């Protein structure tokens, strides 16, 4: 009997580095196969941080990467807001401007994919692969 694949949250930096010069993402897929991992992503990482990646689009279309929408894992909005604001300040060394929508906020180079991916991993009790 084959072991069920473990799910692991994949961050943009990890995906970019593991698919560099590999449009078909063969190395990435080989790593996932060797580690018996089913890669998953936060929709922000997929839609925003990897929006220019042809490889990620193809893998999602082929169901080789699963993408989670926020409503699939945020069950307590107060808890998520507290987590997001604390993590944002810790990662970026400054507070998020008051009034910003934590669900849609985007700014280059502010570790937003990492923050959202970590929470997804926490709520889904999954491993997290990061590579900065």
Buried (B, 14 or more C-beta within 10 A) or exposed (E): EEEEEEBBBBBBBBBBEBBEEEEEBEBBBEBBEEEEBBBBBBBBBBBBBBEEBEBBBBBBEEEBBBBBEBEEBBEEEEEBEEBBBEBBEEBBEEEBEEEBEBBEBEEEEBBBBBBBBBBBBEBBEBBBBBEE
